[in-house]
Amino acid sequence: MASKKEAVSTKKAPAPLPQFSQAVKYNGMVYCSGNIGLNPEAMRLVEGGPTAEARQAISNLKAILNEAGTDLANVVKMNIFITTMDDFGAINEAYDEFFNSVEPKPVRERVLPSVGACES
């Protein structure tokens, strides 16, 4: 019997647009949609610049993973989108707060789109 897809949803992370899920569990894996540094209650970007936005984006991801029954230690791959390389160090500062003790580290990609300071 084929595995079924299961939507993952938590109020501890920003609500997604109606066209997608916060995450989907399938065949033992959790696939998460992108998260920016939105405060889930206010639905506004947190103040404090790129480090604060990245910290909130990863906190949102953590809440979604926890709802799915897993955590950041099991992240295999992370795509990080930044608007300027000037923010790279600030975003890595927040990333290290969450992943510094994780081994092996998730693989990463970085891309420079045109909106928001960080998406994780």
PyMOL CGO cylinders between C-alpha atoms (Angstrom):
from pymol import cmd
from pymol.cgo import CYLINDER

trace = [
    CYLINDER, 0.00, 0.00, 0.00, 1.35, 3.43, -0.95, 0.3, 1, 1, 1, 1, 1, 1,
    CYLINDER, 1.35, 3.43, -0.95, 2.08, 6.01, 1.73, 0.3, 1, 1, 1, 1, 1, 1,
    CYLINDER, 2.08, 6.01, 1.73, -0.41, 8.85, 2.12, 0.3, 1, 1, 1, 1, 1, 1,
    CYLINDER, -0.41, 8.85, 2.12, 0.50, 12.50, 2.20, 0.3, 1, 1, 1, 1, 1, 1,
    CYLINDER, 0.50, 12.50, 2.20, -0.39, 14.24, 5.46, 0.3, 1, 1, 1, 1, 1, 1,
    CYLINDER, -0.39, 14.24, 5.46, -0.61, 18.03, 5.89, 0.3, 1, 1, 1, 1, 1, 1,
    CYLINDER, -0.61, 18.03, 5.89, 1.15, 19.50, 8.92, 0.3, 1, 1, 1, 1, 1, 1,
    CYLINDER, 1.15, 19.50, 8.92, -0.25, 22.66, 10.51, 0.3, 1, 1, 1, 1, 1, 1,
    CYLINDER, -0.25, 22.66, 10.51, 0.45, 24.59, 13.70, 0.3, 1, 1, 1, 1, 1, 1,
    CYLINDER, 0.45, 24.59, 13.70, -0.66, 27.95, 15.06, 0.3, 1, 1, 1, 1, 1, 1,
    CYLINDER, -0.66, 27.95, 15.06, 2.87, 28.36, 16.47, 0.3, 1, 1, 1, 1, 1, 1,
    CYLINDER, 2.87, 28.36, 16.47, 4.05, 29.35, 12.97, 0.3, 1, 1, 1, 1, 1, 1,
    CYLINDER, 4.05, 29.35, 12.97, 2.56, 31.82, 10.45, 0.3, 1, 1, 1, 1, 1, 1,
    CYLINDER, 2.56, 31.82, 10.45, -0.50, 30.55, 8.61, 0.3, 1, 1, 1, 1, 1, 1,
    CYLINDER, -0.50, 30.55, 8.61, 0.29, 29.73, 4.98, 0.3, 1, 1, 1, 1, 1, 1,
    CYLINDER, 0.29, 29.73, 4.98, -1.50, 31.17, 1.98, 0.3, 1, 1, 1, 1, 1, 1,
    CYLINDER, -1.50, 31.17, 1.98, -4.41, 28.97, 0.90, 0.3, 1, 1, 1, 1, 1, 1,
    CYLINDER, -4.41, 28.97, 0.90, -2.44, 27.58, -2.05, 0.3, 1, 1, 1, 1, 1, 1,
    CYLINDER, -2.44, 27.58, -2.05, 0.02, 25.57, 0.09, 0.3, 1, 1, 1, 1, 1, 1,
    CYLINDER, 0.02, 25.57, 0.09, 0.64, 23.81, 3.41, 0.3, 1, 1, 1, 1, 1, 1,
    CYLINDER, 0.64, 23.81, 3.41, 3.12, 24.70, 6.15, 0.3, 1, 1, 1, 1, 1, 1,
    CYLINDER, 3.12, 24.70, 6.15, 4.52, 21.20, 5.61, 0.3, 1, 1, 1, 1, 1, 1,
    CYLINDER, 4.52, 21.20, 5.61, 3.61, 17.78, 4.26, 0.3, 1, 1, 1, 1, 1, 1,
    CYLINDER, 3.61, 17.78, 4.26, 4.66, 14.44, 5.75, 0.3, 1, 1, 1, 1, 1, 1,
    CYLINDER, 4.66, 14.44, 5.75, 5.20, 11.67, 3.22, 0.3, 1, 1, 1, 1, 1, 1,
    CYLINDER, 5.20, 11.67, 3.22, 6.96, 8.35, 3.41, 0.3, 1, 1, 1, 1, 1, 1,
    CYLINDER, 6.96, 8.35, 3.41, 8.87, 9.20, 6.59, 0.3, 1, 1, 1, 1, 1, 1,
    CYLINDER, 8.87, 9.20, 6.59, 10.00, 12.66, 5.43, 0.3, 1, 1, 1, 1, 1, 1,
    CYLINDER, 10.00, 12.66, 5.43, 8.70, 16.15, 6.25, 0.3, 1, 1, 1, 1, 1, 1,
    CYLINDER, 8.70, 16.15, 6.25, 8.73, 18.69, 3.42, 0.3, 1, 1, 1, 1, 1, 1,
    CYLINDER, 8.73, 18.69, 3.42, 8.40, 22.27, 4.67, 0.3, 1, 1, 1, 1, 1, 1,
    CYLINDER, 8.40, 22.27, 4.67, 7.34, 25.39, 2.80, 0.3, 1, 1, 1, 1, 1, 1,
    CYLINDER, 7.34, 25.39, 2.80, 9.54, 28.47, 3.03, 0.3, 1, 1, 1, 1, 1, 1,
    CYLINDER, 9.54, 28.47, 3.03, 9.29, 30.69, 6.09, 0.3, 1, 1, 1, 1, 1, 1,
    CYLINDER, 9.29, 30.69, 6.09, 10.21, 34.31, 6.50, 0.3, 1, 1, 1, 1, 1, 1,
    CYLINDER, 10.21, 34.31, 6.50, 10.66, 36.09, 9.82, 0.3, 1, 1, 1, 1, 1, 1,
    CYLINDER, 10.66, 36.09, 9.82, 6.97, 36.63, 10.52, 0.3, 1, 1, 1, 1, 1, 1,
    CYLINDER, 6.97, 36.63, 10.52, 5.71, 36.73, 14.08, 0.3, 1, 1, 1, 1, 1, 1,
    CYLINDER, 5.71, 36.73, 14.08, 2.91, 34.12, 13.97, 0.3, 1, 1, 1, 1, 1, 1,
    CYLINDER, 2.91, 34.12, 13.97, 0.55, 36.16, 16.17, 0.3, 1, 1, 1, 1, 1, 1,
    CYLINDER, 0.55, 36.16, 16.17, 0.99, 39.57, 14.52, 0.3, 1, 1, 1, 1, 1, 1,
    CYLINDER, 0.99, 39.57, 14.52, 1.70, 38.21, 11.00, 0.3, 1, 1, 1, 1, 1, 1,
    CYLINDER, 1.70, 38.21, 11.00, 4.34, 40.94, 10.59, 0.3, 1, 1, 1, 1, 1, 1,
    CYLINDER, 4.34, 40.94, 10.59, 8.08, 40.77, 10.08, 0.3, 1, 1, 1, 1, 1, 1,
    CYLINDER, 8.08, 40.77, 10.08, 9.93, 40.92, 13.38, 0.3, 1, 1, 1, 1, 1, 1,
    CYLINDER, 9.93, 40.92, 13.38, 12.02, 44.00, 14.04, 0.3, 1, 1, 1, 1, 1, 1,
    CYLINDER, 12.02, 44.00, 14.04, 15.78, 43.86, 14.46, 0.3, 1, 1, 1, 1, 1, 1,
    CYLINDER, 15.78, 43.86, 14.46, 17.12, 43.25, 10.97, 0.3, 1, 1, 1, 1, 1, 1,
    CYLINDER, 17.12, 43.25, 10.97, 18.40, 40.14, 9.21, 0.3, 1, 1, 1, 1, 1, 1,
    CYLINDER, 18.40, 40.14, 9.21, 19.56, 38.25, 12.32, 0.3, 1, 1, 1, 1, 1, 1,
    CYLINDER, 19.56, 38.25, 12.32, 16.18, 38.69, 14.02, 0.3, 1, 1, 1, 1, 1, 1,
    CYLINDER, 16.18, 38.69, 14.02, 14.32, 37.76, 10.82, 0.3, 1, 1, 1, 1, 1, 1,
    CYLINDER, 14.32, 37.76, 10.82, 16.43, 34.63, 10.32, 0.3, 1, 1, 1, 1, 1, 1,
    CYLINDER, 16.43, 34.63, 10.32, 16.02, 33.68, 13.99, 0.3, 1, 1, 1, 1, 1, 1,
    CYLINDER, 16.02, 33.68, 13.99, 12.22, 33.98, 13.66, 0.3, 1, 1, 1, 1, 1, 1,
    CYLINDER, 12.22, 33.98, 13.66, 12.14, 32.12, 10.33, 0.3, 1, 1, 1, 1, 1, 1,
    CYLINDER, 12.14, 32.12, 10.33, 14.06, 29.20, 11.85, 0.3, 1, 1, 1, 1, 1, 1,
    CYLINDER, 14.06, 29.20, 11.85, 11.87, 29.32, 14.98, 0.3, 1, 1, 1, 1, 1, 1,
    CYLINDER, 11.87, 29.32, 14.98, 8.83, 29.04, 12.70, 0.3, 1, 1, 1, 1, 1, 1,
    CYLINDER, 8.83, 29.04, 12.70, 10.42, 26.05, 10.96, 0.3, 1, 1, 1, 1, 1, 1,
    CYLINDER, 10.42, 26.05, 10.96, 11.18, 24.48, 14.33, 0.3, 1, 1, 1, 1, 1, 1,
    CYLINDER, 11.18, 24.48, 14.33, 7.52, 24.84, 15.42, 0.3, 1, 1, 1, 1, 1, 1,
    CYLINDER, 7.52, 24.84, 15.42, 6.32, 23.18, 12.20, 0.3, 1, 1, 1, 1, 1, 1,
    CYLINDER, 6.32, 23.18, 12.20, 8.81, 20.33, 12.55, 0.3, 1, 1, 1, 1, 1, 1,
    CYLINDER, 8.81, 20.33, 12.55, 7.79, 19.81, 16.19, 0.3, 1, 1, 1, 1, 1, 1,
    CYLINDER, 7.79, 19.81, 16.19, 4.15, 19.60, 15.11, 0.3, 1, 1, 1, 1, 1, 1,
    CYLINDER, 4.15, 19.60, 15.11, 5.23, 16.95, 12.57, 0.3, 1, 1, 1, 1, 1, 1,
    CYLINDER, 5.23, 16.95, 12.57, 6.90, 14.95, 15.35, 0.3, 1, 1, 1, 1, 1, 1,
    CYLINDER, 6.90, 14.95, 15.35, 10.51, 15.81, 14.56, 0.3, 1, 1, 1, 1, 1, 1,
    CYLINDER, 10.51, 15.81, 14.56, 13.00, 18.62, 15.13, 0.3, 1, 1, 1, 1, 1, 1,
    CYLINDER, 13.00, 18.62, 15.13, 15.82, 20.69, 13.64, 0.3, 1, 1, 1, 1, 1, 1,
    CYLINDER, 15.82, 20.69, 13.64, 18.37, 17.95, 14.37, 0.3, 1, 1, 1, 1, 1, 1,
    CYLINDER, 18.37, 17.95, 14.37, 16.76, 15.91, 11.58, 0.3, 1, 1, 1, 1, 1, 1,
    CYLINDER, 16.76, 15.91, 11.58, 16.89, 18.61, 8.89, 0.3, 1, 1, 1, 1, 1, 1,
    CYLINDER, 16.89, 18.61, 8.89, 18.64, 17.23, 5.82, 0.3, 1, 1, 1, 1, 1, 1,
    CYLINDER, 18.64, 17.23, 5.82, 18.61, 20.25, 3.50, 0.3, 1, 1, 1, 1, 1, 1,
    CYLINDER, 18.61, 20.25, 3.50, 17.92, 23.94, 3.91, 0.3, 1, 1, 1, 1, 1, 1,
    CYLINDER, 17.92, 23.94, 3.91, 17.49, 26.54, 1.18, 0.3, 1, 1, 1, 1, 1, 1,
    CYLINDER, 17.49, 26.54, 1.18, 18.24, 30.07, 2.35, 0.3, 1, 1, 1, 1, 1, 1,
    CYLINDER, 18.24, 30.07, 2.35, 17.25, 33.02, 0.19, 0.3, 1, 1, 1, 1, 1, 1,
    CYLINDER, 17.25, 33.02, 0.19, 18.86, 36.39, 0.93, 0.3, 1, 1, 1, 1, 1, 1,
    CYLINDER, 18.86, 36.39, 0.93, 18.53, 39.77, -0.79, 0.3, 1, 1, 1, 1, 1, 1,
    CYLINDER, 18.53, 39.77, -0.79, 22.13, 40.90, -0.32, 0.3, 1, 1, 1, 1, 1, 1,
    CYLINDER, 22.13, 40.90, -0.32, 25.41, 39.26, 0.60, 0.3, 1, 1, 1, 1, 1, 1,
    CYLINDER, 25.41, 39.26, 0.60, 25.81, 42.06, 3.15, 0.3, 1, 1, 1, 1, 1, 1,
    CYLINDER, 25.81, 42.06, 3.15, 23.35, 40.08, 5.33, 0.3, 1, 1, 1, 1, 1, 1,
    CYLINDER, 23.35, 40.08, 5.33, 25.13, 36.74, 4.96, 0.3, 1, 1, 1, 1, 1, 1,
    CYLINDER, 25.13, 36.74, 4.96, 27.05, 36.96, 8.25, 0.3, 1, 1, 1, 1, 1, 1,
    CYLINDER, 27.05, 36.96, 8.25, 24.02, 38.20, 10.19, 0.3, 1, 1, 1, 1, 1, 1,
    CYLINDER, 24.02, 38.20, 10.19, 21.87, 35.35, 8.89, 0.3, 1, 1, 1, 1, 1, 1,
    CYLINDER, 21.87, 35.35, 8.89, 24.60, 32.80, 9.65, 0.3, 1, 1, 1, 1, 1, 1,
    CYLINDER, 24.60, 32.80, 9.65, 24.70, 34.15, 13.22, 0.3, 1, 1, 1, 1, 1, 1,
    CYLINDER, 24.70, 34.15, 13.22, 21.06, 33.14, 13.72, 0.3, 1, 1, 1, 1, 1, 1,
    CYLINDER, 21.06, 33.14, 13.72, 21.55, 29.87, 11.81, 0.3, 1, 1, 1, 1, 1, 1,
    CYLINDER, 21.55, 29.87, 11.81, 24.44, 28.91, 14.11, 0.3, 1, 1, 1, 1, 1, 1,
    CYLINDER, 24.44, 28.91, 14.11, 22.26, 29.47, 17.20, 0.3, 1, 1, 1, 1, 1, 1,
    CYLINDER, 22.26, 29.47, 17.20, 20.04, 26.61, 16.02, 0.3, 1, 1, 1, 1, 1, 1,
    CYLINDER, 20.04, 26.61, 16.02, 22.42, 24.33, 14.11, 0.3, 1, 1, 1, 1, 1, 1,
    CYLINDER, 22.42, 24.33, 14.11, 25.86, 24.78, 15.73, 0.3, 1, 1, 1, 1, 1, 1,
    CYLINDER, 25.86, 24.78, 15.73, 25.59, 21.53, 17.72, 0.3, 1, 1, 1, 1, 1, 1,
    CYLINDER, 25.59, 21.53, 17.72, 23.80, 19.54, 14.98, 0.3, 1, 1, 1, 1, 1, 1,
    CYLINDER, 23.80, 19.54, 14.98, 25.90, 16.87, 13.25, 0.3, 1, 1, 1, 1, 1, 1,
    CYLINDER, 25.90, 16.87, 13.25, 25.94, 16.26, 10.44, 0.3, 1, 1, 1, 1, 1, 1,
    CYLINDER, 25.94, 16.26, 10.44, 25.04, 19.79, 9.40, 0.3, 1, 1, 1, 1, 1, 1,
    CYLINDER, 25.04, 19.79, 9.40, 22.18, 20.17, 6.90, 0.3, 1, 1, 1, 1, 1, 1,
    CYLINDER, 22.18, 20.17, 6.90, 23.27, 20.80, 3.34, 0.3, 1, 1, 1, 1, 1, 1,
    CYLINDER, 23.27, 20.80, 3.34, 22.51, 24.38, 2.27, 0.3, 1, 1, 1, 1, 1, 1,
    CYLINDER, 22.51, 24.38, 2.27, 21.82, 26.46, -0.78, 0.3, 1, 1, 1, 1, 1, 1,
    CYLINDER, 21.82, 26.46, -0.78, 21.83, 30.24, -0.87, 0.3, 1, 1, 1, 1, 1, 1,
    CYLINDER, 21.83, 30.24, -0.87, 20.07, 32.35, -3.49, 0.3, 1, 1, 1, 1, 1, 1,
    CYLINDER, 20.07, 32.35, -3.49, 19.58, 36.11, -3.79, 0.3, 1, 1, 1, 1, 1, 1,
    CYLINDER, 19.58, 36.11, -3.79, 15.92, 36.89, -4.67, 0.3, 1, 1, 1, 1, 1, 1,
    CYLINDER, 15.92, 36.89, -4.67, 14.34, 40.34, -4.51, 0.3, 1, 1, 1, 1, 1, 1,
    CYLINDER, 14.34, 40.34, -4.51, 12.07, 40.24, -1.41, 0.3, 1, 1, 1, 1, 1, 1,
    CYLINDER, 12.07, 40.24, -1.41, 12.63, 39.86, 2.35, 0.3, 1, 1, 1, 1, 1, 1,
    CYLINDER, 12.63, 39.86, 2.35, 15.95, 39.56, 4.16, 0.3, 1, 1, 1, 1, 1, 1,
    CYLINDER, 15.95, 39.56, 4.16, 15.76, 35.80, 4.70, 0.3, 1, 1, 1, 1, 1, 1,
    CYLINDER, 15.76, 35.80, 4.70, 13.68, 32.72, 3.91, 0.3, 1, 1, 1, 1, 1, 1,
    CYLINDER, 13.68, 32.72, 3.91, 14.39, 29.36, 5.47, 0.3, 1, 1, 1, 1, 1, 1,
]
cmd.load_cgo(trace, "trace")
